[in-house]
Amino acid sequence: MLPSHNKPPHEMATYVLAVPGFIKVGRTTHIMRRLKALQTGSPHRIEIVGYMAGDHEGRIHATLVSGGVQRAEGEWFVDGDNARGLLRAFGIVGHQPSLATYRVAGVFD
């Protein structure tokens, strides 16, 4: 195992998480660590509903807002058919590479 200062950088990924009634769009290099951190402060089970390689957070936020999806707070938006449709059109919900692809890149470590 490499010392931590010699580890290769993890690939940035953009994710969509959901709790009942809300979705969150964010970015991270460690999706599972981010999910665990958010889950600690949430009374609801948080689910990963979409992800894609690269930093697309700002563009997805803008797509949701311009598409009429109500922003709840910060990176959280009101969930619904409109939001999910916009996310599918963007390509982040639906036809993603398998989780194994991201595990190889270290995003899920």
C-alpha positions as YAML, in Angstrom:
chain: A
units: angstrom
residues:
- id: 1
  name: MET
  ca: [0.00, 0.00, 0.00]
- id: 2
  name: LEU
  ca: [1.30, 3.45, -0.90]
- id: 3
  name: PRO
  ca: [1.79, 6.08, 1.80]
- id: 4
  name: SER
  ca: [-1.13, 8.51, 1.71]
- id: 5
  name: HIS
  ca: [0.94, 11.36, 0.26]
- id: 6
  name: ASN
  ca: [1.87, 9.12, -2.71]
- id: 7
  name: LYS
  ca: [-1.62, 7.85, -3.49]
- id: 8
  name: PRO
  ca: [-2.92, 8.84, -6.90]
- id: 9
  name: PRO
  ca: [-5.75, 11.40, -6.79]
- id: 10
  name: HIS
  ca: [-9.29, 10.04, -6.92]
- id: 11
  name: GLU
  ca: [-11.47, 10.98, -9.83]
- id: 12
  name: MET
  ca: [-14.08, 13.69, -9.24]
- id: 13
  name: ALA
  ca: [-17.68, 12.52, -9.60]
- id: 14
  name: THR
  ca: [-21.00, 14.30, -9.52]
- id: 15
  name: TYR
  ca: [-23.79, 12.55, -7.63]
- id: 16
  name: VAL
  ca: [-27.51, 12.77, -6.99]
- id: 17
  name: LEU
  ca: [-28.77, 11.60, -3.61]
- id: 18
  name: ALA
  ca: [-32.37, 11.32, -2.47]
- id: 19
  name: VAL
  ca: [-34.41, 11.30, 0.71]
- id: 20
  name: PRO
  ca: [-38.21, 11.31, 0.70]
- id: 21
  name: GLY
  ca: [-39.30, 14.42, -1.20]
- id: 22
  name: PHE
  ca: [-35.84, 15.85, -1.88]
- id: 23
  name: ILE
  ca: [-32.75, 15.32, -4.02]
- id: 24
  name: LYS
  ca: [-29.22, 16.60, -3.51]
- id: 25
  name: VAL
  ca: [-26.72, 17.29, -6.26]
- id: 26
  name: GLY
  ca: [-23.08, 17.46, -5.29]
- id: 27
  name: ARG
  ca: [-19.56, 16.45, -6.20]
- id: 28
  name: THR
  ca: [-16.91, 14.46, -4.43]
- id: 29
  name: THR
  ca: [-13.90, 12.26, -4.93]
- id: 30
  name: HIS
  ca: [-15.29, 9.70, -2.44]
- id: 31
  name: ILE
  ca: [-19.00, 9.06, -2.90]
- id: 32
  name: MET
  ca: [-19.35, 6.52, -0.08]
- id: 33
  name: ARG
  ca: [-17.52, 8.76, 2.41]
- id: 34
  name: ARG
  ca: [-19.76, 11.66, 1.43]
- id: 35
  name: LEU
  ca: [-22.87, 9.51, 1.73]
- id: 36
  name: LYS
  ca: [-21.82, 8.27, 5.17]
- id: 37
  name: ALA
  ca: [-21.13, 11.83, 6.35]
- id: 38
  name: LEU
  ca: [-24.54, 13.04, 5.19]
- id: 39
  name: GLN
  ca: [-26.30, 9.94, 6.52]
- id: 40
  name: THR
  ca: [-24.99, 10.63, 10.02]
- id: 41
  name: GLY
  ca: [-27.03, 13.84, 10.20]
- id: 42
  name: SER
  ca: [-30.16, 12.58, 8.46]
- id: 43
  name: PRO
  ca: [-33.15, 10.81, 10.00]
- id: 44
  name: HIS
  ca: [-33.97, 9.36, 6.54]
- id: 45
  name: ARG
  ca: [-32.10, 6.70, 4.59]
- id: 46
  name: ILE
  ca: [-30.18, 8.48, 1.83]
- id: 47
  name: GLU
  ca: [-29.98, 6.72, -1.53]
- id: 48
  name: ILE
  ca: [-27.62, 7.24, -4.45]
- id: 49
  name: VAL
  ca: [-29.88, 7.73, -7.46]
- id: 50
  name: GLY
  ca: [-27.30, 8.88, -9.98]
- id: 51
  name: TYR
  ca: [-23.66, 9.65, -10.56]
- id: 52
  name: MET
  ca: [-21.26, 10.46, -13.36]
- id: 53
  name: ALA
  ca: [-17.55, 11.10, -13.72]
- id: 54
  name: GLY
  ca: [-16.40, 14.70, -13.64]
- id: 55
  name: ASP
  ca: [-17.59, 17.91, -12.02]
- id: 56
  name: HIS
  ca: [-21.01, 18.79, -13.42]
- id: 57
  name: GLU
  ca: [-22.56, 20.10, -10.21]
- id: 58
  name: GLY
  ca: [-22.97, 23.74, -11.30]
- id: 59
  name: ARG
  ca: [-24.43, 22.83, -14.67]
- id: 60
  name: ILE
  ca: [-26.90, 20.40, -13.10]
- id: 61
  name: HIS
  ca: [-27.98, 22.98, -10.50]
- id: 62
  name: ALA
  ca: [-28.55, 25.49, -13.32]
- id: 63
  name: THR
  ca: [-30.48, 22.89, -15.35]
- id: 64
  name: LEU
  ca: [-32.78, 22.14, -12.41]
- id: 65
  name: VAL
  ca: [-33.38, 25.81, -11.59]
- id: 66
  name: SER
  ca: [-34.00, 26.83, -15.22]
- id: 67
  name: GLY
  ca: [-36.30, 23.80, -15.56]
- id: 68
  name: GLY
  ca: [-38.50, 25.06, -12.75]
- id: 69
  name: VAL
  ca: [-37.39, 22.71, -9.97]
- id: 70
  name: GLN
  ca: [-37.70, 24.39, -6.59]
- id: 71
  name: ARG
  ca: [-34.51, 24.72, -4.58]
- id: 72
  name: ALA
  ca: [-35.14, 23.62, -1.00]
- id: 73
  name: GLU
  ca: [-31.87, 24.66, 0.66]
- id: 74
  name: GLY
  ca: [-28.28, 24.79, -0.63]
- id: 75
  name: GLU
  ca: [-27.70, 21.79, -2.87]
- id: 76
  name: TRP
  ca: [-31.10, 20.23, -2.04]
- id: 77
  name: PHE
  ca: [-34.04, 20.42, -4.46]
- id: 78
  name: VAL
  ca: [-37.65, 19.32, -4.29]
- id: 79
  name: ASP
  ca: [-37.90, 15.86, -5.87]
- id: 80
  name: GLY
  ca: [-40.54, 14.98, -8.42]
- id: 81
  name: ASP
  ca: [-41.18, 13.92, -11.99]
- id: 82
  name: ASN
  ca: [-39.85, 17.20, -13.41]
- id: 83
  name: ALA
  ca: [-36.58, 16.97, -11.46]
- id: 84
  name: ARG
  ca: [-36.07, 13.31, -12.38]
- id: 85
  name: GLY
  ca: [-36.82, 14.01, -16.03]
- id: 86
  name: LEU
  ca: [-34.27, 16.81, -16.17]
- id: 87
  name: LEU
  ca: [-31.68, 14.60, -14.47]
- id: 88
  name: ARG
  ca: [-32.36, 11.77, -16.94]
- id: 89
  name: ALA
  ca: [-32.01, 14.22, -19.85]
- id: 90
  name: PHE
  ca: [-28.71, 15.42, -18.39]
- id: 91
  name: GLY
  ca: [-27.59, 11.78, -18.24]
- id: 92
  name: ILE
  ca: [-26.88, 11.54, -14.52]
- id: 93
  name: VAL
  ca: [-29.95, 9.46, -13.66]
- id: 94
  name: GLY
  ca: [-30.36, 6.42, -15.82]
- id: 95
  name: HIS
  ca: [-27.65, 5.01, -18.02]
- id: 96
  name: GLN
  ca: [-24.57, 5.30, -15.81]
- id: 97
  name: PRO
  ca: [-21.50, 3.10, -15.92]
- id: 98
  name: SER
  ca: [-21.57, 0.34, -13.35]
- id: 99
  name: LEU
  ca: [-20.48, 1.02, -9.79]
- id: 100
  name: ALA
  ca: [-17.51, -1.25, -10.50]
- id: 101
  name: THR
  ca: [-16.21, 1.31, -13.01]
- id: 102
  name: TYR
  ca: [-16.12, 3.93, -10.27]
- id: 103
  name: ARG
  ca: [-14.67, 1.57, -7.69]
- id: 104
  name: VAL
  ca: [-11.71, 1.01, -10.02]
- id: 105
  name: ALA
  ca: [-11.20, 4.79, -10.19]
- id: 106
  name: GLY
  ca: [-11.35, 4.97, -6.40]
- id: 107
  name: VAL
  ca: [-14.45, 7.18, -6.26]
- id: 108
  name: PHE
  ca: [-16.31, 4.76, -3.99]
- id: 109
  name: ASP
  ca: [-13.37, 4.12, -1.60]
...
